[in-house]
Amino acid sequence: MESLKQMRKIKYPMSTEKSLRLMESENKLIFVVDRKATKKEIIAELERLFKVKVVDINLMLTPGGIKKAYITLSQETPALDVATQLGMM
């Protein structure tokens, strides 16, 4: 049961104009995540699911109660490649 809980830390990727701009300029992806998810849990799930190296993560809680994770990927893994895997591009 614990493995099922861990898989649901990341809900879905954001595909807005801002997220596309950050992908190209800063190699970042934006995901909506579970409100109870910690940075370590999010990093572990991303690295496991997409086989990427996460350099930095910033979390933001919107006034509407949505938690967003701004993920900076290493230069070896372009964010555009991950976005293509997700079907965003």
MOZIGI-V205606 format. One record per pair of residues at least 4 apart in sequence whose ideal C-beta (glycine too) atoms are under 8 Angstrom apart, sorted by the first residue. I is the first residue (numbers start at 1). J is the second residue. D is the distance in Angstrom with one decimal. If there is no record, write none. Layout:
i/j/d
I/J/D
I/J/D
This chain:
i/j/d
1/5/6.8
2/6/6.5
3/7/6.6
4/8/7.1
6/41/6.9
6/44/7.7
6/45/6.5
7/45/7.0
8/34/6.3
9/33/5.8
9/34/5.2
9/37/4.1
9/41/5.0
9/42/5.5
9/45/5.0
10/31/5.2
10/32/8.0
10/33/5.5
10/34/7.8
10/37/7.8
10/42/6.5
10/45/5.5
10/46/6.8
10/49/7.5
10/69/7.6
11/31/7.2
11/32/4.7
11/33/6.1
11/34/6.6
12/31/7.0
12/32/5.5
13/19/7.6
13/29/6.4
13/30/6.9
13/31/5.3
13/32/7.8
13/83/7.3
13/86/5.4
13/88/6.0
14/19/4.6
14/30/4.1
14/31/6.7
14/32/6.3
14/68/6.8
15/19/5.9
15/20/7.0
15/83/7.9
15/88/4.7
16/20/7.1
16/30/7.7
17/21/6.3
18/22/6.3
18/30/7.6
19/23/6.4
19/28/8.0
19/29/7.2
19/30/4.5
20/24/6.7
21/25/6.0
22/26/5.1
22/28/4.2
22/29/7.7
22/30/6.8
22/70/7.5
22/79/7.8
23/27/7.2
23/28/6.5
23/29/6.5
23/79/4.3
23/80/5.8
23/83/5.9
24/79/8.0
24/80/7.1
26/72/6.8
27/72/6.4
27/73/5.2
27/75/6.8
27/78/6.5
27/79/4.8
28/70/5.7
28/71/6.2
28/72/5.2
28/73/7.2
28/79/6.1
29/70/7.9
29/71/4.8
29/73/6.8
29/79/5.1
29/82/6.1
29/83/6.9
30/68/5.8
30/69/7.1
30/70/5.6
30/71/7.4
31/42/7.6
31/46/7.9
31/68/7.0
31/69/4.9
31/71/6.6
32/66/5.9
32/67/7.0
32/68/5.9
32/69/7.9
33/37/4.7
33/42/5.7
33/59/7.6
33/67/5.2
33/68/7.2
33/69/4.8
34/67/7.0
35/61/7.6
35/65/7.1
35/67/4.9
37/41/5.1
37/42/5.3
37/67/7.1
37/69/7.8
38/42/7.0
39/43/6.2
39/57/5.1
39/59/6.6
40/44/6.2
41/45/6.4
42/46/6.3
42/57/6.3
42/59/7.9
42/69/5.3
42/71/7.7
43/47/6.2
43/54/4.8
43/57/6.0
44/48/6.2
45/49/5.9
46/50/5.9
46/52/6.3
46/54/5.7
46/71/6.3
47/51/7.2
47/52/6.1
47/53/6.9
47/54/6.1
50/82/5.4
50/85/6.7
52/73/5.4
52/74/7.3
52/77/4.4
52/82/6.2
53/73/6.8
53/74/4.0
53/76/6.6
53/77/6.1
54/71/5.9
54/72/7.2
54/73/6.4
54/74/7.6
55/72/4.7
55/73/6.5
55/74/5.3
56/71/7.7
56/72/4.1
57/69/5.9
57/70/6.9
57/71/5.5
57/72/7.2
58/69/7.4
58/70/4.4
59/67/6.3
59/68/7.1
59/69/5.6
59/70/7.7
60/67/7.2
60/68/4.8
60/69/8.0
60/70/7.0
61/65/7.2
61/66/7.5
61/67/5.3
61/68/7.9
62/66/4.6
62/67/7.7
62/68/6.8
73/77/4.8
73/78/7.5
73/79/5.4
73/82/7.0
77/81/6.6
77/82/6.8
78/82/7.6
79/83/6.1
80/84/6.3
80/89/6.4
81/85/6.7
82/86/6.4
83/88/4.1
83/89/4.8
84/88/7.3
84/89/4.7
